[in-house]
């Protein structure tokens, strides 16, 4: 092993590279620069800059062509076309360089595998900061990638790479982009203040995004487009101009234990995306909805905390066959959970409380099951069902809401069974222009106006076996001539004489 010194032993880096043998070290002194670039075609070389030598004015600052085990360390590479360019080169290490002001990419890998790109500052290149194409099993770590004119870090058709602890900031499009790239891991990166999104995953599957900080980007924090089976876990996604996390035509993705907050539109948005799992996320203080599903089916939302969002906590629009279970939805400035044009969804064991409007609102939505939810202390109704049919409300606890506990308006063929409805500010259960509904075995207590009120505009309803007591006005209001009324326990009724067994 020999040490070759530039400019002491050789006047140019290329001369030293051409003279070197495998295992040699080439030291390049900063005092002799700036230097022209070099093409490296010998494997197992170490090129080390001492005193920050400058490489500039070449097509490639360094070109590694079909080589392995080459080290490039300690250089400033600038004003070239490509700063550091690896072509069909494996197991190389590029560390502690400044790569800046190049007319295309800072660091580029083409068909190059098992390389390490680490602790570099990659700044103000005219296309991408770091570009991987058809390159697999590389480690990209602890780089600062900033002010590049297109992408910060770009992976295209590149698999099984690890991106860890990088800072991707102030890039003109995305901080980090994966395109047609699978099985990559992005962990503990910071993507911030990029002109579009922090992280974009496009047509890419089975990637892991974990413990990243994605903030202050000018569009979305994280965007998934036509991408499936990805996992987003324990990321902090905050203060982005539009959505925190946006999934567009993406299926079977898992979003778990993320904190999504203070974004300018929705916290988490799913559009035309099916079979995704959203679990144990905290989604709060976003300017629109906390979680919005639009045209998205068969998704599961479980054990999320959705709070303090400016519009709805969770909104389903044109979304069917979703399961919402054990979520806490609270302190949102509109409805807690809203279903609009959404059918065959299941809402079970959710706690929906302290929202400024309705706890749960169902509008133009049919065949939904609401079971064992708690809707309490909301600013309007606990549950409102409007222009909706064939929904089932069973074993819910509806209490301490400012207006009605449960209201049905222009809704038919719904079933209300074994609900506990108490201490609401108006009626316990109210039906307006609603026919053919069944109210059976509900308990309605201590509401501020009536217990059950079936308005004269509502007909052919079945009201049986309910217990409605201690309501401040009338326990049971229903016309037995147009509805079926039987075996209800109450103290007062209109018309009189319909109560049995009241205390």
C-alpha positions in Angstrom: 0.0 0.0 0.0 1.4 3.4 -1.1 0.4 6.9 -0.3 0.4 9.3 -3.3 0.2 13.0 -2.6 -1.3 15.6 -5.0 0.1 18.1 -5.9 3.5 17.0 -4.3 3.9 13.7 -6.2 1.4 14.3 -9.1 0.1 17.6 -10.3 -3.4 16.3 -11.0 -5.7 13.9 -9.3 -6.2 12.0 -12.5 -2.4 11.4 -12.8 -2.3 10.0 -9.3 -5.4 7.8 -9.9 -3.8 6.4 -13.1 -0.6 5.6 -11.3 -2.3 4.0 -8.2 -2.6 0.3 -7.5 -5.3 -1.4 -5.5 -5.0 -0.6 -1.8 -3.2 2.8 -2.4 -4.2 6.0 -0.7 -4.3 9.3 -2.6 -4.0 12.4 -0.5 -5.1 15.6 -2.1 -4.0 18.8 -0.4 -6.3 21.8 -0.4 -3.5 24.3 -0.9 -2.8 23.1 -4.5 -6.4 23.5 -5.8 -8.7 23.9 -7.4 -8.3 20.7 -9.3 -10.0 19.1 -12.3 -12.1 16.0 -11.7 -11.0 12.4 -12.2 -12.4 9.1 -13.5 -11.6 6.2 -11.2 -11.5 2.8 -12.9 -9.3 1.0 -10.3 -11.0 -0.6 -7.3 -9.9 -0.5 -3.7 -8.5 3.1 -3.7 -8.9 5.8 -1.0 -9.0 9.4 -2.1 -8.8 11.7 0.9 -8.9 15.5 0.9 -6.8 17.3 3.4 -7.6 21.0 3.9 -10.8 20.8 1.9 -9.4 20.6 -1.7 -11.8 22.0 -4.4 -12.7 19.9 -7.5 -14.5 21.9 -10.2 -15.0 22.6 -13.9 -15.4 19.0 -15.1 -18.1 16.9 -16.5 -17.8 14.8 -13.4 -16.1 15.9 -10.2 -15.5 12.2 -9.5 -16.7 9.4 -11.8 -16.5 5.9 -10.4 -16.9 3.5 -13.3 -17.4 -0.2 -12.6 -15.3 -0.1 -9.4 -15.7 -1.2 -5.8 -14.2 -0.4 -2.4 -13.3 3.2 -3.3 -13.4 5.9 -0.6 -14.0 9.6 -1.5 -13.6 11.7 1.6 -13.1 15.4 2.4 -13.6 17.2 -0.9 -15.6 20.2 -2.1 -16.9 19.2 -5.5 -18.5 22.1 -7.4 -19.3 23.7 -10.7 -19.2 20.4 -12.6 -22.1 18.6 -14.4 -22.3 15.8 -11.9 -20.6 16.2 -8.6 -19.8 12.6 -7.7 -21.1 10.0 -10.2 -21.2 6.2 -9.6 -21.9 4.0 -12.6 -22.2 0.2 -12.1 -20.0 0.6 -9.0 -20.6 -1.3 -5.7 -19.4 -1.2 -2.1 -18.0 2.3 -2.3 -18.0 5.0 0.4 -18.6 8.7 -0.2 -18.4 10.6 3.1 -17.8 14.1 4.5 -17.8 15.9 1.2 -19.3 19.3 0.2 -21.0 18.8 -3.2 -22.5 22.0 -4.5 -23.4 24.2 -7.5 -23.3 21.4 -10.0 -25.4 21.7 -13.2 -27.1 18.3 -12.8 -26.8 16.2 -9.7 -24.8 16.4 -6.6 -24.3 12.6 -6.0 -25.6 10.2 -8.6 -25.8 6.4 -8.5 -26.7 4.4 -11.6 -26.9 0.6 -11.3 -24.7 0.8 -8.3 -25.3 -1.3 -5.2 -24.2 -1.6 -1.5 -22.6 1.9 -1.4 -22.5 4.2 1.6 -23.2 7.9 1.0 -22.8 9.6 4.4 -22.2 12.9 6.2 -22.0 14.9 3.0 -23.4 18.5 2.5 -25.1 18.5 -0.8 -26.2 22.0 -1.7 -27.6 24.1 -4.6 -27.3 21.6 -7.4 -29.4 22.4 -10.5 -31.3 19.1 -10.5 -31.2 16.6 -7.7 -29.1 16.5 -4.6 -28.7 12.7 -4.4 -30.1 10.6 -7.3 -30.3 6.8 -7.3 -31.5 5.0 -10.4 -31.6 1.2 -10.6 -29.5 1.1 -7.5 -30.1 -1.2 -4.6 -29.0 -1.9 -1.0 -27.3 1.4 -0.5 -27.0 3.4 2.7 -27.8 7.1 2.5 -27.2 8.5 6.0 -26.5 11.8 7.9 -26.4 13.9 4.8 -27.6 17.5 4.6 -29.3 17.9 1.2 -30.6 21.4 0.6 -31.4 24.1 -1.9 -31.4 21.8 -4.9 -33.4 22.9 -7.9 -35.5 19.7 -8.2 -35.4 16.9 -5.6 -33.4 16.6 -2.5 -33.1 12.8 -2.6 -34.5 10.9 -5.5 -34.8 7.1 -5.8 -36.0 5.7 -9.1 -36.4 1.9 -9.6 -34.2 1.4 -6.6 -34.9 -1.1 -3.9 -33.8 -2.1 -0.4 -32.0 1.1 0.3 -31.7 2.7 3.7 -32.1 6.5 4.2 -31.4 7.4 7.8 -30.8 10.7 9.6 -30.7 12.8 6.5 -31.8 16.5 6.5 -33.6 17.3 3.2 -34.6 20.9 3.2 -35.3 23.9 1.0 -35.4 21.9 -2.2 -37.4 23.2 -5.0 -39.8 20.2 -5.4 -39.7 17.4 -2.9 -37.4 16.7 0.0 -37.3 12.9 -0.6 -39.0 11.1 -3.5 -39.4 7.4 -4.2 -40.6 6.5 -7.7 -41.1 2.8 -8.6 -38.9 1.9 -5.7 -39.7 -0.9 -3.2 -38.6 -2.2 0.2 -36.7 0.9 1.2 -36.4 2.2 4.8 -36.6 5.9 5.6 -35.8 6.4 9.3 -35.2 9.4 11.4 -34.9 11.8 8.5 -35.9 15.4 8.6 -37.7 16.8 5.5 -38.6 20.4 6.0 -39.2 23.7 4.1 -39.3 22.0 0.7 -41.3 23.8 -2.0 -43.7 20.9 -2.6 -43.9 17.9 -0.3 -41.5 16.7 2.3 -41.7 13.0 1.3 -43.4 11.7 -1.9 -43.9 7.9 -2.5 -45.0 7.3 -6.1 -45.8 3.8 -7.5 -43.6 2.3 -4.7 -44.5 -0.6 -2.5 -43.4 -2.2 0.8 -41.5 0.8 2.1 -41.0 1.7 5.8 -41.1 5.3 6.9 -40.4 5.5 10.6 -39.6 8.2 13.1 -39.1 10.9 10.5 -39.9 14.6 11.1 -41.8 16.1 8.2 -42.6 19.8 8.7 -43.1 23.2 7.2 -43.3 22.0 3.6 -45.2 24.0 1.0 -47.7 21.3 0.0 -48.1 18.0 1.8 -46.0 16.5 4.5 -46.1 12.9 3.1 -47.7 12.0 -0.2 -48.4 8.4 -1.2 -49.6 8.0 -4.8 -50.5 4.7 -6.4 -48.4 3.0 -3.7 -49.3 -0.1 -1.7 -48.3 -2.0 1.4 -46.2 0.8 2.8 -45.8 1.4 6.6 -45.7 4.9 8.1 -45.0 4.6 11.8 -44.1 7.0 14.6 -43.5 9.9 12.2 -44.1 13.6 13.3 -45.8 15.4 10.4 -46.6 19.0 11.3 -47.0 22.6 10.0 -47.2 21.6 6.3 -49.2 24.0 4.1 -51.8 21.4 2.9 -52.3 17.9 4.2 -50.1 16.2 6.7 -50.4 12.7 5.1 -52.1 12.3 1.8 -52.8 8.9 0.4 -54.0 9.0 -3.2 -55.0 5.6 -4.9 -53.0 3.7 -2.3 -54.1 0.3 -0.9 -53.1 -1.8 2.1 -50.9 0.8 3.7 -50.4 1.0 7.5 -50.3 4.4 9.3 -49.6 3.7 13.0 -48.6 5.9 15.9 -47.9 9.0 13.9 -48.4 12.5 15.2 -50.0 14.6 12.6 -50.7 18.2 13.7 -51.0 21.8 12.8 -51.2 21.2 9.0 -53.0 23.7 6.8 -55.6 21.3 5.4 -56.5 17.8 6.5 -54.3 15.9 8.9 -54.7 12.6 7.1 -56.5 12.3 3.8 -57.3 9.1 1.9 -58.6 9.5 -1.6 -59.7 6.5 -3.7 -57.7 4.3 -1.4 -58.8 1.0 0.1 -57.9 -1.6 2.7 -55.6 0.8 4.6 -55.0 0.6 8.4 -54.9 3.8 10.5 -54.1 2.9 14.1 -53.1 4.7 17.2 -52.3 8.0 15.4 -52.7 11.4 17.1 -54.2 13.8 14.6 -54.7 17.3 16.1 -54.9 21.0 15.4 -55.3 20.7 11.7 -57.1 23.5 9.8 -59.6 21.2 8.0 -60.6 17.7 9.0 -58.5 15.5 11.2 -58.9 12.4 9.1 -60.8 12.5 5.7 -61.8 9.5 3.6 -63.0 10.4 0.1 -64.1 7.6 -2.2 -62.2 5.1 0.0 -63.5 1.7 1.0 -62.7 -1.1 3.4 -60.3 0.9 5.5 -59.8 0.4 9.3 -59.5 3.4 11.7 -58.7 2.1 15.2 -57.6 3.6 18.5 -56.8 7.0 16.9 -57.0 10.2 18.9 -58.5 12.9 16.7 -58.8 16.3 18.4 -58.9 20.0 18.1 -59.2 20.1 14.4 -61.0 23.1 12.9 -63.5 21.2 10.8 -64.6 17.6 11.5 -62.6 15.1 13.5 -63.2 12.2 11.0 -65.1 12.6 7.8 -66.2 9.9 5.4 -67.4 11.1 2.0 -68.5 8.6 -0.6 -66.6 5.9 1.4 -68.1 2.5 2.1 -67.4 -0.6 4.2 -65.0 1.1 6.5 -64.5 0.2 10.2 -64.1 2.9 12.9 -63.4 1.3 16.2 -62.2 2.6 19.6 -61.2 6.0 18.3 -61.3 9.1 20.6 -62.7 12.1 18.7 -62.9 15.2 20.7 -62.8 19.0 20.8 -63.1 19.4 17.1 -64.8 22.6 15.9 -67.5 21.0 13.7 -68.7 17.4 14.0 -66.8 14.7 15.7 -67.5 12.0 13.0 -69.4 12.7 9.8 -70.6 10.2 7.2 -71.7 11.8 4.0 -72.9 9.6 1.1 -71.2 6.7 2.8 -72.7 3.2 3.3 -72.1 0.0 5.1 -69.6 1.4 7.5 -69.2 0.2 11.1 -68.7 2.6 14.0 -68.0 0.7 17.2 -66.8 1.7 20.7 -65.7 5.2 19.7 -65.7 8.0 22.2 -67.0 11.2 20.5 -67.1 14.1 22.9 -66.8 17.9 23.3 -67.1 18.6 19.6 -68.7 22.0 18.7 -71.4 20.6 16.5 -72.8 17.0 16.4 -71.0 14.1 17.9 -71.8 11.8 15.0 -73.6 13.1 11.9 -75.0 10.7 9.2 -76.1 12.5 6.0 -77.3 10.6 2.9 -75.7 7.4 4.2 -77.3 4.0 4.5 -76.8 0.6 6.0 -74.3 1.8 8.6 -73.9 0.1 12.0 -73.3 2.3 15.1 -72.8 0.2 18.2 -71.5 0.8 21.7 -70.2 4.3 20.9 -70.3 7.1 23.5 -71.4 10.5 22.2 -71.3 13.1 25.0 -70.9 16.8 25.7 -71.2 17.8 22.0 -72.4 21.3 21.1 -75.5 20.1 19.1 -76.9 16.6 18.8 -75.2 13.5 20.1 -76.1 11.5 16.9 -77.9 13.1 13.9 -79.3 11.0 11.1 -80.4 13.0 8.1 -81.8 11.7 4.7 -80.5 8.3 5.5 -82.1 4.8 5.7 -81.4 1.3 7.1 -78.9 2.4 9.6 -78.6 0.6 13.0 -77.9 2.4 16.2 -77.4 -0.1 19.0 -76.2 0.0 22.6 -74.8 3.5 22.3 -74.5 5.9 25.2 -75.7 9.4 24.3 -75.5 11.9 27.1 -75.0 15.5 28.0 -75.2 16.9 24.5 -76.5 20.5 24.1 -79.5 19.6 21.9 -81.1 16.2 21.1 -79.5 13.0 22.0 -80.5 11.3 18.8 -82.3 13.1 15.9 -83.7 11.5 12.8 -84.7 13.9 10.0 -86.1 12.8 6.7 -84.8 9.3 7.4 -86.6 5.9 7.2 -86.2 2.3 8.0 -83.5 2.9 10.7 -83.3 0.8 13.9 -82.6 2.3 17.3 -82.1 -0.4 19.9 -80.9 -0.6 23.5 -79.3 2.9 23.5 -78.9 4.9 26.7 -79.9 8.5 26.1 -79.7 10.8 29.0 -79.2 14.3 30.3 -79.3 16.0 26.8 -80.3 19.6 26.4 -83.4 19.0 24.3 -85.2 15.7 23.4 -83.7 12.4 24.1 -84.8 11.0 20.7 -86.6 13.1 18.1 -88.0 12.0 14.7 -88.8 14.7 12.1 -90.3 13.7 8.7 -89.0 10.2 9.3 -91.0 7.0 8.7 -90.8 3.2 9.2 -88.1 3.5 11.9 -88.0 1.1 14.9 -87.3 2.4 18.4 -87.0 -0.6 20.7 -85.7 -1.2 24.3 -83.9 2.2 24.6 -83.5 3.9 27.9 -84.2 7.6 27.8 -83.6 9.5 31.1 -83.5 13.1 32.4 -83.4 15.0 29.1 -84.2 18.7 29.3 -87.3 18.6 27.1 -89.0 15.4 25.9 -87.9 11.8 26.2 -89.0 10.4 22.8 -90.8 12.8 20.4 -92.1 11.4 17.1 -93.4 14.5 15.3 -96.7 14.4 13.5 -94.7 14.5 10.2 -93.4 11.0 11.0 -95.5 7.9 10.4 -95.4 4.1 10.5 -92.7 4.0 13.1 -92.5 1.3 15.8 -92.0 2.5 19.3 -91.9 -0.4 21.7 -90.4 -1.5 25.0 -88.6 1.7 25.7 -88.0 3.1 29.2 -88.3 6.9 29.2 -88.4 8.6 32.6 -87.7 11.8 34.4 -87.5 13.9 31.3 -88.4 17.6 32.1 -91.3 17.9 29.7 -93.1 14.8 28.4 -91.6 11.3 28.4 -93.3 10.1 25.3 -94.8 12.0 22.4 -96.1 9.8 19.5 -99.4 9.5 17.6 -100.7 5.9 18.0 -103.0 6.4 15.0 -100.1 6.6 12.6 -97.4 4.7 14.5 -97.2 1.5 16.5 -96.7 2.3 20.2 -96.6 -0.5 22.8 -95.1 -1.6 26.1 -93.2 1.6 26.9 -92.4 2.5 30.5 -92.9 6.2 31.1 -94.7 8.7 33.4 -96.2 11.1 30.9 -97.3 10.9 27.3 -99.0 12.8 24.6 -101.6 11.7 23.9 -102.1 10.6 27.4 -102.5 7.0 28.5 -99.7 5.3 26.6 -97.4 4.7 29.5 -97.1 1.4 31.4 -95.3 0.7 34.6 -93.9 4.2 35.3 -92.7 5.0 38.7 
